[in-house]
């Protein structure tokens, strides 16, 4: 569903016309070879597009304005191969509105001590030219990423690829529509927020649709389509007909087929209304027999964002995670999910956090083949819904939330380690994840609460904190990360410093 190849990144090389024709020819040859090699070997999710060497204020301004206007261009990578006087860049940078990466590299990796002369020095002076460019971006206080390292090295390429993925998520966000069925859960604070400001800052549009609009689509779903999707469920998952709750097999089949009807209707509704994310609310289900559960899990697995109880910010963030990791394969890892903090284990030495949700955790992170089960929900006063039940993959990851602080948005991140449950959970009929947060439960929970982090989060075992910092920089929001080095005095000071900094950005 998510195709990052629709985007491209322009590779711009800075120089000047004082070096002579031969030097500039070599500059072009070198920069084009870097682009060709990176496109061929770096494994980027979309291609780099080489552009002619930029030598004048007019050419710089024209190129950056064209980058702004080209919907395919999701950002630019700038490398000053030689010395590029930075006042040439001011007009263009003032006009430029998309993500910017300054790559501080050079064509050669090693200093050729025995043969190096002044011609070589004039040609290969990124250490000189990139500092000049770095000054003007700092002087102009521009949001940007700086990556230092030889372009052929795996670490450098990985950091570029991660930045590219974050920039693709920014581009996706500019046209993202989060379809909201009902409002957020009544009296809940953190799931609410300024939707107009979100559209200004991220591009996220959050249109409201009545639940009756979805019910009308459900009424048009044919029985044959429902039966075909049920057969797909049966082939892909393990359907449990006897969960010990007294339901007959026919009843279980009927509830699963109701979720199939919801899934088909939701897919058609999302397509017709250009939605790539959605949120529901168990307090607003008039005309529906059960809360969407299995249907939402299936949509999540296909790249849609989701937030429960009307939490449109988390829905958009889950979609952002899906875009960042689209097509990415990492050994032993599968991706992302909607998540919620539920309950703690506070036994000394075994402190952990249990995450889950009523129904809607993404099966992409299941450790084994998910089971489809039907159980009473205990909330919402509707029929027992079908859902997938599973434990999740173990290992390092993170959870993140976007919250509205009134004068700004804040992204709160906590690095975690997912661990196996100590014992089976035979009476917990939902997907569940147990994790040890870094640096420890006590510090992380205190820091999260001090930062105002929400109880709904987006989880990923692929995305890094650096990527989320990059994304926050690109969209112009605050980012607070809780990791192995976090202390409470440090996080308190960081929040105070951030408040002072962001007050100048209003």
URGIGI-V105040 format. One record per backbone hydrogen bond with DSSP energy under -1.0 kcal/mol. CO is the residue of the C=O (numbers start at 1). NH is the residue of the N-H. If there is no record, write none. Layout:
co={CO	CO}
nh={NH	NH}
//
This chain:
co={3	4	8	9	10	11	12	13	14	20	21	22	23	24	25	26	27	28	29	30	31	32	33	34	35	36	37	38	47	49	54	56	57	58	59	60	61	62	63	64	65	66	72	75	76	77	78	79	79	81	85	86	89	90	91	92	99	100	101	102	103	104	111	112	112	117	118	119	120	125	125	126	128	129	130	131	132	133	134	135	136	137	145	147	150	153	154	155	156	157	158	159	160	161	162	163	164	165	166	167	168	169	170	172	176	177	177	179	180	185	189	194	195	196	197	198	198	205	207	209	210	211	212	213	214	215	217	218	222	223	224	225	226	227	228	229	230	231	232	233	238	248	249	250	251	252	253	254	255	256	257	258	259	260	261	262	263	264	265	266	267	268	269	270	271	276	277	278	279	280	281	285	289	293	294	295	296	297	299	300	305	308	309	310	311	312	313	314	315	316	317	318	319	320	321	323	325	330	335	337	339	340	343	345	347	352	353	354	354	355	362	363	365	370	371	372	373	385	386	387	389	390	391	395	397	398	399	400	401	403	408	409	410	411	412	413	414	415	416	417	418	425	428	433	434	435	436	440	441	442	443	444	445	446	447	448	455	457	458	459	460	464	465	466	467	468	469	470	471	472	472	478	480	482	483	487	488	489	490	491	492	493	494	495	496	497	498	499	501	502}
nh={6	7	74	49	77	51	79	54	82	24	25	26	27	28	29	30	31	32	33	34	35	36	37	38	39	40	41	42	9	11	15	60	61	62	63	64	65	66	67	68	69	70	8	10	101	12	103	14	81	125	88	89	93	94	95	96	76	145	78	147	105	149	113	115	116	121	122	123	124	128	129	130	132	133	134	135	136	137	138	139	140	142	102	104	153	157	158	159	160	161	162	163	164	165	166	167	168	169	170	171	172	173	174	175	205	276	277	279	209	188	192	198	199	200	201	202	203	178	180	182	213	215	216	217	218	219	220	221	226	227	228	229	230	231	232	233	234	235	236	237	372	252	253	254	255	256	257	258	259	260	261	262	263	264	265	266	267	268	269	270	271	272	273	275	274	305	179	307	181	310	284	288	383	297	298	299	300	301	304	303	278	311	185	312	315	316	317	318	319	320	321	322	323	324	325	326	328	333	461	459	457	356	354	352	350	345	435	342	343	433	365	366	393	238	389	240	387	375	294	373	371	432	367	418	416	460	414	458	412	410	405	478	403	480	401	482	399	438	397	436	395	428	430	355	419	353	417	444	445	446	447	448	449	450	451	453	341	339	400	337	398	468	469	470	471	472	473	474	475	476	477	411	413	415	486	491	492	493	494	495	496	497	498	499	500	501	502	503	504	505}
//
